[in-house]
Amino acid sequence: MTKQNIFYNRLIEQVQLKHKTVDEVERELGYCRNALNNYKCGRAPSTFRLIELSEYFKVTPEYLVGKESTIVSKAYAQHTFERLSEKEKLDMLSFCQNWASTCLANIF
């Protein structure tokens, strides 16, 4: 991933993770056709568009522009958790409790 295209590459990654096409994202956000393809050549998004896209994809603006290497933000984690079934949420809770217990046992 080249530095000049990091925003576009991460944008396309997020489009794919959302199981959408670029056209679908553009329509949902009210952008003109091919608006997102303009970033393919390294053009930077406006601050407003960067924030709008980060909110749409539930990632931080810093992640989209390459200043963070991790995709996880509080909003993204919450969005992911909300999509789990009740059983998956209980499994996650059990996992977290076991992990916390192990961490505390290692401290004390």
N, C-alpha and C positions, 0 to 999 in steps of 0.2 A: 504494500500500500504506500503510494508516494505521498509525501507531505502535502503537495498541492491538491491532491484529490481525496484527502482523508475525509473531509466533510461529505463529499458525494458518495464515497464508498460506505461510510457509516449510514448515510441516508438510505441508500439502496439496501443495506443490511437490515435496517429497521423496517423498510417496506416489506421485505421478504419474511421477516419474523412475524409480521402482522398478517401474513398470508393475503396480501393485497398486491395490486399492480400500481405502478406510478400513476397511471391515469385515474385509478380509483381514489388514491390519496389526494390528487389534485382536485378532483370533483368534490370530495368530502370537505376539503378546506376552502373551496371556492376559488382556487387558483386557475389561471388560464392554462390551456393545454400546453404541455412541454415546459411549464414554468420550472419544474424541478430538474429537468434535463439541462437547463442553463448552467447548472453547477458542475457539470461533467468536466468542463475545461478549467476548473479551478476558481471560478467566480465565487466570491464570498456572499453569503446571504445577508440581508439587512438584519439588524438587531431584532426588529419586530418579528420577522419571518423565522429567525433562529429560535426565538422563544416559543412561537406558535408551533413549530415543528417538534421542539423538545417536549412540549406539553402533550401534543398529539401522540407521540411515541412513548411517553412516560419515561424519558431519559433526561439527563441534565444537558444544558446547552454546551457545557464544557466537554462532555463526552462526544457530542456531535462534531465539534471543531477540533478534537484531538488533544485537548488539554488534560483529559482524564483518560486512563486506560480501562477503567471499569465501567460497565454499563449500568450497574445497580445504583439506583437512587431510592430514597424512601418511597417516592410515588410509584416507581416501577415495582418495588417489592410489594407494596400494598396492592397494586393492580394485579400482580401475579397471584398473590394470596387470595384475593377475592374471586379469582377464576377457578380455584380449587373446589372439588366436591367436599361435602362435609367429612367424609372418611379421610380424604387427603389432608384436610385441615387438622383433624385429630392425629393423624400420623405425624404431621409436621410438629404439632404441639408436643407429642411424646418424644420425638427426636430432640427438640430443643430442651426439654426438661432433662433428658439423659445427658446431653452435651453439657448443660449448665452444672449438673451434679458432678460430672467428671472434672470439670474445670475447678469447681470449688473444692473437691477432694484433693486435687493436686496443689492447691494453695495452702490448705490447712493440713 
